[in-house]
Amino acid sequence: MTFVRNYANIFGVDMPAVEVIFYQDAQGKMPRLMEWVDTLSPKARVKCLVRLKRLEDLGHELRRPEADFLHDGIYELRASYQGVHYRMLYFFHGRKAVVVTHGVVKEREVPTEEIDKAIRAKSTFELNPAAHTFKPGR
């Protein structure tokens, strides 16, 4: 997709791709999203990773059924496998980056406390993006 995006940019076509950033807490531990994905079955893990790639490729253009707006700047990335609904919460940081905070398995709707965690992560990230951007090996 990078070649296509670069080629399109030559002709002034703005491709909506974004950088996907994994939020990490101040202690610099492995991001909660990565820990969560590691607990999933192999097929559910693939479904979630495919959604993350689609988010990277489509950015702000990604819509239902793959993504949806919750509230207060928080979105959900949606994947399902064998009747289980997986959600990865994220927010946009400017026009070129999306920050994925964590994942949950939901039954009816994403629990309010999980959305609140994402809202707190957004506030913290906006104060110091560099400190809360996961970089492997750091």
N, C-alpha and C positions, 0 to 999 in steps of 0.2 A: 504494500500500500504506500510505502514511503516514496517509491519511484513515481507512482501515479500522482501523489500529492505534489511532489516537486515539479513534475511535468505540467500539471494543471496550473500551478502558480506562475509558470512562465507566461501563460496566457491570461493572467489576471483572475483566474478562478480561485476563490478563497475556499480551500478545503477545511472542514471544521475540526480536524484532528486536534487532540489535546494530549498533554503529558499526564499520565496517571501517576500520582504520588501516593505512596502508602504513608498514612499518618503514624508517627511514633511518639510515645510519651517522652517526657523530659528525662527519664532515666535511660533512654536510648535502647530499651529492650526491643526484641523482635516485634514488629507491628501486630496488633491484635488481629487484623485481617489475615495475616499470614498464618498465625497460630490457629485461627479458626478454620481456614481452608485446609490446613494439614490434618484436621480431625475428620474431614468429610470422606465418604466413600470415593474410590477412584472416579466413578462415572459422574457423581455429583460435583467433584472437584473440577473435572473437565468442563462441565456445564458452566460453572462459575467463572473459570478462567476464560472461556469463550466470551462470556458477557463482558468481562473486563477488557478484552481485546476490542470488542464492538464499541465500548465506551471510548477507548483510546482512538479508534478510527472515526467515530461519528460525533463525539463530543456533545455539544449542545443540541445536536440534531437527533439524538437517540430518544425515542418515545416509547409509549406502551405498545406492545406488551413487555418490552425489554427493560424499560425504566419508567419511573413515575416520580412526580414531585410530591413530597410529603408536606412540609411546612418549614418556615423560618430558614429558607435556603438549603434545606436538606432534601436529598433525593434518595430513592431506592433503586438499586440495580437488581433485577428480578430474574431468578432461575428456578426451575422446578425439575424434580426427578422422582418418579414413582410416587407421586402425590405429596411429596414433601416440598415446601416452598422455602427457598433460600433467598435471603435478602442481604445485599451489601450496601451500607449507607455511605453517602458521599456528598460533597459540596464542590462548587466551582470556586476556583481562586483566579480571578481575572478571566480573560477570554481563552487562555492557552493551557490552563492546568485544572485538573480535577483531583481532589484529595479524598481517598477512600479511607474511612475511619475504622469500620469493623463490620462483621457479618453476624446474622442471626437466622435462626430457623423460626418461621412464624406459623401460627395457626390461622387466625382470622385476620388480624391486622398487626402491623409492627407495633410492639409495645411502646407506650409513651416514654418509659424510662430509657429505652434504646435510642429513641429519637433525641431525648435530652442529652445522652452521652455524646451523640454526634454534634449537637449544638454546642456543647462545652468544648469539644475538640476543635470545632470551627473557630470559636472565639480565641482559644489558646493558639491555634495555628496562625491566625491573622496577626497576633502580637509578635510572633517570631517564627516565620516560616522555615528558616534554615534549621532551627533547633528541633523542629517537628517533622522534618522530611527524612524518611528512611533512606539511608545510603548503605548498601551492603558492605560489610567489612569495617564499618565505622565503629 
